[in-house]
Amino acid sequence: MPIIIEGLSFYYGEGTPFETKAIDNVSMEIKNGDFVGIIGHTGSGKSTLIQHFNGLILPQKGTVLIDGQNIKDKNLKLKKIRQKVGLVFQYPEYQLFEETVYKDVAYGPINLDLNPEEVKQRVKNALELVGFDYEMIKDKSPFDLSGGQKRRVAIAGVLAMKPDYLVLDEPTAGLDPAGRNEILDNIRKLHENKMTIVLVSHSMEDIARLVKYVYVMYQGKIHMQGTPKEVYSHSEELKRIGLGVPQVVDLLTALNKNGLMISSEALTVEEATNAILHGIRGGLNA
């Protein structure tokens, strides 16, 4: 069953002179197996929105349903919702605290009162899901790892809880190119393994490369939604609200303005290369 958001609104400082509307009548549906992107500039409401997905913030107005369960139901144990919806915040490596990778990833499962063998299996599976060799990494200190490796350990700690949905808030923030690619490749593989993913980002390239459906947030509202190609076709509007488009879209638009007839639907470097070659061949044969 999906995550369903209906008419969600949320105010910080509600009822005070400092009242600020962070979420304004937002509705969306995230189905099992989806790979959804949520984009928007700082202050657009992205992080506030996703904290409703597992009950870290409860709705002030509207409804949040997780697999048919209303998170405001007084009889509902939010602990179970937080096991279903794994939320990875920005810079999750700052929450690493144990002396070994194994102990850090095992912390959540241990607190579920699982037997030691089940804990071990969950830790092993989670570390392998994010691309580690279990035997080589389990006894290392997380503080001796690279930035990208630390973040993968932190994500493994969430995966060890066996969530049905994985929500990642700017998972590549602050990483070098190698670390970014490491994280994004692992997120892609998690989706290929049938996990439902919600990726929050301001990187238009990352969203274009990975997700299947995009929600654009602006001033607390869903300003636009659709497939990446549908959304990025509105390049001028995206720029108006401070987001822009992937660089390849700008490149193809410029080439078209200068007379080289090229499909403007390409979003990745590979797609753009093929589009340009096709356009050149078409020009030569004209």
N, C-alpha and C positions, 0 to 999 in steps of 0.2 A: 504493500500500500504506500501511497505517496506522502510527502510533506505538503500540506495545503495551508496557505496563508490567505485569509479573507478579511479585507477591510482593516488591515492592521495600522494603528497609529500609536505613536509613543512620544511623550514630552519629557524632556529633562527639566527639573525644577518646576513641575506642574503646580500651578496655583500660587507661584511666587512671582515677584517682579522680574526674575531672571528666566522665566519660562521660555523654553526653546523647543520647537517641534522638530524632532529628529526623523520620524517616520510619519508619512502622511498618506493614509488610506491605500496601503499597498496590498495587492493580491497577487499570488503566484502559486504554481504547482510544480513540485519536483518529483518526478516519477522514479520508480525503481529502475536502476540501470542508466539513468540520465548522467550527462556530464554538462553541468550548467556553469556559466560564468556570470559573475555579478561585477560590473565595472562602474566606476564613478570617481570623481576627484575627492580629495580629503574633505570630510564634512558632509558628504552626500547622503549618509545614512547607512552605508554598507555594513559596517561593523555592528552597529546597533541592531540592524535587521537580523543578522545571522545569530546574534546572541539570544534571539527569541526561538531559534530552531531547537535548542535543547533546554530551554527554560531558565537560562542564566538571567534573562530578563523576561518578565511575564507581561502579556499584553495589557495596556490600559484601555484600548478600544480595539475591537476586532477579535479574530479567532486564529489560533494556531493549532492545527491537527497533525499529530505525528502517528502514522499508521492508524488513523481513525480515532486517536485519543486526544482529547482537548487538554492542553498543558495547564489550563486553569482549573481543571477538575480537582476538587479538594481531596478526592480519594485516590488520585494518581500519585504514585511515588516518582518524583522527578529523577531519582537515582536511576531508574530503569530507562527513562527517556534519554538520559545522558550516556547510557551504555549504547543505545540505538544510534544516537547522533554524536559522533566524535568530532570535537571542535578543536582545531589547531590554530592558536593565536599567532600573531606576528612575534618573531624572535622566540619561539618555544624553547630553544636551547637554554634560555635564561632560567628555565624551571628545572633543569637537570641538577641533581643534588647528591646522588648516590656515588659510591666509590668505584663501582664497575658498571659497565653498560648493562649487563644482565640484571643487576639489582634495580637499576633505574626503570628498565622496561617492565620488570616484574612487579613493580610497586602497585599498579592498578589491579592486576589479577589477584595478587595476594590479598588485597583489601576486599575482594569478592568472596573471600574464604574458600578459594579453590584448593584442591589437593596439590601437593608439590609437583606431581607428574603433569597435571593439567597446566599449571603455571609454566613449567619448563617448555611444554609444547607450544603454548601461546607465545612465549618469548622467542622461541626458535622461528616459528612461522612469521611473526611480525618482523623480525630482523631480516629474514630472507625476502620478505615482500618489499622491503626498501633497499634491497640489493646488497646486503652484507653476507659474508660467509660467517655463519653462526660461531663455529669453533674459533675462528681467528679474531672475532670482535668481542665475544661475551665477557672476557676477563679484563679488557682494557678499561682504563679510566676514561670517562666521556670527556674529561677536560684536556686530554692529550690529542683529541681528534681535531680535524679541520672544521671550519664553520659549516660547510655543507654536510659533513658527516655527523656533526652534533645535531643538526636539524633533522637529519634522517633518523637518528636515535630517538629524538623527541617525537617524531611522527610514529615511529614504531611503538612507543609507549601508548599512544592513542589506539593504534591498530590492535594491540594486545588485548584491548577490551572488546574486540570483535564487533565494532559498530556496523550497522547497516548502511549508514550514511557517513561520509567523511567530508567535513567542511573546513577549508583551509583559507585563512585570512592572510593575504600577501605572503605566501610561503617562500618566495625568493628574495624578500626584502634584505638588502645589505650584503648579499652574497656576490662573490666574483663570478665571471662568466662560467667557469668550470663548475662551481657550486650550484649556480642556477640551472645549468643543463642537467646536472645530477638529480636535482629535486624534481624538475619538470618531467624527465624521463621516467622517474619512479612513479609520479602521479599518473602519467599516461598508462603505465603497466598495471597500476592498481585498477584503473577503469577497465582495461582489457580483461582483467580477472573478475569482471562483473560487479565491481563496487560502484555505488552511486557517489558521484563527486560533485561538490560545489566549490568552485574556485573563485575567490574574491581577489581582484587585482586591479591595478591602474595601468598595467602593461598591456597595451593593445596587441603587441606581437604575441605575448604568451596566450592571450585569449584566442586569437586567430588560429594559433597553432594547435590548440588542444580541444576546446569545448565544442559542443554541438548546438547549444542554445545560449543566448545572451540576454541578460536584463541590464539595462543602463539606468543607474540611479542618478537623480539630479534634484537637489533641494528636498530630499526626503521622499520623493515620488519615483515611480517607475516611469521614466521619460520615454523609453523606447524598448522594444524587445523583438527578438527574432533570431534566425540563424546568424552566424557571424557575417556571412555575405550580405544578408538583408540589412543588418545593422550598419555595417561599414559602407554600404552604398550611400548612406546619408552623411558623407564626410564633412560637408559644410556645417551641418547641424551639430555634429560631434565636436567640431572645432569651436563652435560658438559657445558650447557649454564647458569648454576647457579640457577636452579629452583628446581630440585629434584622431588619427587613424594609423594603422601600421605603415611604416615607411614605404613598403612596396606599393601600397595603394596610391600614395602621393606621387611616386615615381611613374606609375602607369598613367595616372591622370595627366601628369606633365607631358609625357610622351604623346598621348592622344591629342593634347592641345597643340602640339607641334607637328601634327600631321601623320604620325605613325599609328595606324588603326590597330589597337590592341584591346583584347577583352579586359575590362577593368574589374573582373570578379576575383582575380588572383589575390590571395592573402598571405601566402608564404613565399620565401625566396624561390623555392623549387617551382611553384605554380607561376610566379612572375617570369622566371627564366623561360619556361615553356611557352608562355603567352607572348613574350617578346620574340622568340625564335619563330613562332607561328606567324606573328605580325610581319616580320621581316620577309619570310618566305612568301607571304601573301602579296607584299609590296613588289617583290621581284617578279612574281608571276603575273602581276596586273598588266 
